[in-house]
Amino acid sequence: MQILGMPASEPKQTTERPVLLDAIDVTLRAIEERARFYRNLVVAVSAVSVLSILFAVFFRHWLALAGLIILVPLTGAYLVLDSRLLRLWRAGIVEMVRLRGLDVTAFSKTISGFRQVPPNSLNAMISTLPANPELTRRQVPRKEPGVVNDEFEALERKNAWKILLGTGFMTLALICLVSGAYFGSVALLLIGGSLAILVVALRRR
């Protein structure tokens, strides 16, 4: 009921942000996050390498170079985290395509015009997007919210597990080999060699 002398209340209008802007914002944040992880990896690798060499020179013992083994788990952790960032970004873009009608072609052309975006990294990310918006979900158990369960997702999860296993076995192999060489233990050398062979076998699968 309208009271005399009072203006009629106007219906509230909710304006939704354009999906293209959301897609660009998500992509820029994902690229920045991946670049930050890479910079941290470079700093960590440089620090470990320099310290290991300096200790080896200062103490005049090759065992200090064993610190370089740390580079293996550092690299493996980076690869797994980077893969997860890529999967989460892709899942968000795919959901925008499905639920909000994002035009992938227009999105690709628009964000490619941003000069601050590294073209190689951007093209690699866009190449993971499906050509057909109507994807068929595979029957893969969903363990993370917002992650699309399709062929790419399943393959990336498999690769992440292979990286984790390979990193763990390679780290143990190097520790055994260095320890075997230092203590003169044939058993440790055999264990380290066996683990290294296992890593090679995992990479070929």
MIZADO-382521 format. One record per residue (C-alpha): z, y, x. Coordinates in steps of 0.1 Angstrom, whole numbers, plus 2048, in hexadecimal, padded with zeros to 3 digits. Each point is the difference from the previous one (the first is absolute). Layout:
REM MIZADO-382521
ZYX ...
END
This chain:
REM MIZADO-382521
800800800 7F682280E 81A81C7FE 7F38227F6 7FD81881D 8007E4819 7E07F5812 7F57DD7FA 8087E981D 7E07F5813 7FC7DC80A 8087F9825 7E17F8814 8047E881D 7E680381B 7FB7E2816 7F7805824 7DC7F6807 7FE7DD80E 7E980B81C 81B81780E 8197E47FE 7E97E8812 7FA81A81C 825807803 8097DC803 7E47FA819 80A81D816 8247F5800 7F67DC809 7EB80C81D 81C81680D 8197E37FD 7E97E8813 7F981A81B 826805803 8067DB805 7E47FF81A 80E81E813 8227EF801 7F07E080D 7EF81381C 82181280A 8137DF7FF 7E67ED815 7FE81C819 826802804 8047DA804 7E47FE819 80C81D815 8247F4800 7F77DD809 7EB80B81D 81A81880D 81B7E67FE 7EA7E7812 7F981A81C 82480C802 8117DE801 7E37F0813 7FF7E27E9 7E47F47EA 8187F47E5 8038247F3 7DC7FD7F5 80C7E77E6 80881F7EB 7DB8017F9 8057E37E9 80E8187E7 7DD80E7FB 7F77E07ED 8198047E3 7FA8257FF 7DB7FB7FB 8057E57E6 8188157EC 7E781D800 7E47EA7F4 8157F27E4 80D8227F5 7DD80F801 7F27E47EB 81B8067E6 7F98257FF 7DB7F87FB 8077E77E4 8178187ED 7E781D803 7E47E97F3 8157F47E4 8078247F5 7DB809801 7F67E17ED 81A8077E5 7F18237FC 7DE7F17FC 80C7E87E5 8188157ED 7F3824805 7DB7FB806 7FE80C824 7DC80280C 8017F0822 7DE80F80A 80B8237F8 8227FB810 7EF7F3820 7E881D802 81B81A7FA 81A7F3819 7E57FB81A 7FB826800 82380580E 7FD809824 8237F7809 7FB7DC7F5 7F57E781C 7DF7F27F3 8037DE810 8237F97F1 7F580E7DE 7E07EB7FF 8137E1809 8198077E3 7E58077E7 7ED7E1809 81D7EB7F3 7FC80E7DD 7EE7E97E7 7DD8097F6 8067F57DC 81D8127EF 8067E27E9 8117E9818 80A7DD7F8 8247FA809 8067E1814 81E7EA7F8 81480B81D 8268057FB 8098247FF 81C808818 7FD826803 7FC8197E3 7E08127FF 7ED7E8816 7DF7F37F3 7FD7DA801 7DB7FB809 7ED7EF81D 80581D818 8268017FA 8037DA804 7EC801821 81581D80D 8207EF7F8 7F47E1812 7F681481F 822811800 8127DF801 7E87F481C 809820814 8257FA7FB 7FE7DC80B 7E980781D 81681D80C 81F7EB7FE 7F17E2812 7F081581B 820813807 8137DF804 7E47F2815 80181E818 8267FE802 7FF7DB808 7E580581A 81281C812 8217EE7FE 7F07E080D 7F081281D 821812809 8177E17FD 7E67E780C 8027EC7E0 7E37EA7F8 80D7FA7DD 7FF8257F7 7DD80380F 7F47E37EA 81080F7E1 7F1822807 7DE7F0806 8027EC7E0 80981F7EC 7E381380F 7E87E47F6 80F8017DD 7F98267FE 7DC7FA809 7FD7E57E6 80E8177E5 7E781B809 7E37E87FB 80B7F57DD 
END
